[in-house]
Amino acid sequence: MSIPELKVAELGKKAGVAGSAVIRFCKKIGFMSFADMKLRVAVELTSQEYPYSPGVHKGDSVETVADKVFASGVKALRDTSKMLDKTVLARLVEAVS
C-alpha cells in the first residue's frame, strides 16, 4: 500500500510513531496538512514514467545484463540527486534529528 492510500494512523503505525507526529512532520516540512502531503505524493507518483529501463534483451550475456542494470541504477541515482531540493532535504534532516 502506498502513502496516498494510507490513513494517518496507518502511516504512523508503519513509521512507529503516533498519527499526531505524522501530522506535525508534514507541517514541519512545508505541507499544509497530511492530506496535502498525500495529494502531492499521489500527483508525483502518477506524473512520473519509469525512464530507467535497462534495455535488457533476450540473448544478452549475463555480463551485458549486469552492466545495463548497474548503469540504469547509477542513472536513477544521479537523476534523483539532481532533482533533490536541498532546502527541503535540510528541513527533513533537521525534523528527524
DOMI-72047 format. One line per field, with one value per residue (C-alpha): x negated, y, z negated; residue number from 1; residue in one letter. Coordinates in steps of 0.1 Angstrom, whole numbers. Each point is the difference from the previous one (the first is absolute). Layout:
px = c(X / ...) $
py = c(Y / ...) $
pz = c(Z / ...) $
i = c(NUM / ...) $
aa = c(A / ...) $
! end
This chain:
px = c(0 / -14 / 0 / 30 / 21 / -9 / 19 / -21 / 2 / -11 / -30 / -9 / 2 / -23 / -24 / 2 / 14 / 34 / 22 / -4 / -37 / 6 / 22 / -26 / -27 / 20 / 5 / -36 / -12 / 23 / 33 / 32 / 13 / -4 / 27 / -21 / -31 / 19 / 14 / -34 / -15 / 28 / -5 / -37 / 5 / 24 / -19 / -32 / -9 / -26 / -29 / -26 / 8 / -33 / 9 / -8 / 7 / 3 / -34 / -20 / -28 / 0 / -27 / 19 / 32 / -20 / -16 / 34 / 17 / -30 / 0 / 37 / -3 / -28 / 20 / 30 / -22 / -15 / 33 / 15 / -29 / 5 / 37 / -4 / 10 / -29 / 20 / 27 / -25 / -17 / 34 / 7 / -34 / 7 / 35 / -11 / -31) $
py = c(0 / 34 / 32 / 15 / -30 / 1 / 17 / 21 / -26 / -28 / 20 / 8 / -37 / -9 / 27 / -9 / 33 / 15 / 14 / 34 / -2 / -7 / 31 / 21 / -13 / 8 / 36 / 4 / -9 / 24 / -17 / 16 / -34 / -37 / 0 / 26 / -22 / -30 / 19 / 13 / -35 / -14 / 26 / -6 / -38 / 2 / 26 / -20 / -25 / -25 / 12 / -24 / -31 / -18 / -12 / -36 / -22 / -38 / -12 / 26 / -16 / -1 / 26 / 23 / -3 / 8 / 30 / 13 / -4 / 16 / 30 / 4 / 1 / 26 / 21 / -1 / 11 / 28 / 13 / -2 / 19 / 28 / 2 / 3 / 33 / 4 / 25 / -26 / -27 / 21 / 6 / -37 / -8 / 26 / -13 / -35 / 9) $
pz = c(0 / 10 / -21 / 19 / -10 / -37 / -28 / -24 / -27 / 24 / 11 / -36 / -9 / 29 / -11 / -36 / -11 / -9 / 26 / -15 / 6 / 36 / 3 / -18 / 23 / 31 / -12 / -10 / 34 / 17 / 7 / -12 / -12 / 3 / 27 / 19 / -3 / 13 / 29 / 10 / -3 / 21 / 27 / 0 / 3 / 29 / 19 / 2 / 26 / -6 / 22 / -14 / 20 / 4 / 35 / -7 / 30 / 6 / 9 / -20 / -19 / -38 / 0 / 24 / -22 / -31 / 17 / 12 / -34 / -18 / 24 / -4 / -38 / 3 / 23 / -24 / -29 / 20 / 12 / -35 / -14 / 26 / -9 / -37 / -15 / -24 / -22 / -5 / -6 / -27 / -16 / 0 / -16 / -27 / -6 / -6 / -20) $
i = c(1 / 2 / 3 / 4 / 5 / 6 / 7 / 8 / 9 / 10 / 11 / 12 / 13 / 14 / 15 / 16 / 17 / 18 / 19 / 20 / 21 / 22 / 23 / 24 / 25 / 26 / 27 / 28 / 29 / 30 / 31 / 32 / 33 / 34 / 35 / 36 / 37 / 38 / 39 / 40 / 41 / 42 / 43 / 44 / 45 / 46 / 47 / 48 / 49 / 50 / 51 / 52 / 53 / 54 / 55 / 56 / 57 / 58 / 59 / 60 / 61 / 62 / 63 / 64 / 65 / 66 / 67 / 68 / 69 / 70 / 71 / 72 / 73 / 74 / 75 / 76 / 77 / 78 / 79 / 80 / 81 / 82 / 83 / 84 / 85 / 86 / 87 / 88 / 89 / 90 / 91 / 92 / 93 / 94 / 95 / 96 / 97) $
aa = c(M / S / I / P / E / L / K / V / A / E / L / G / K / K / A / G / V / A / G / S / A / V / I / R / F / C / K / K / I / G / F / M / S / F / A / D / M / K / L / R / V / A / V / E / L / T / S / Q / E / Y / P / Y / S / P / G / V / H / K / G / D / S / V / E / T / V / A / D / K / V / F / A / S / G / V / K / A / L / R / D / T / S / K / M / L / D / K / T / V / L / A / R / L / V / E / A / V / S) $
! end
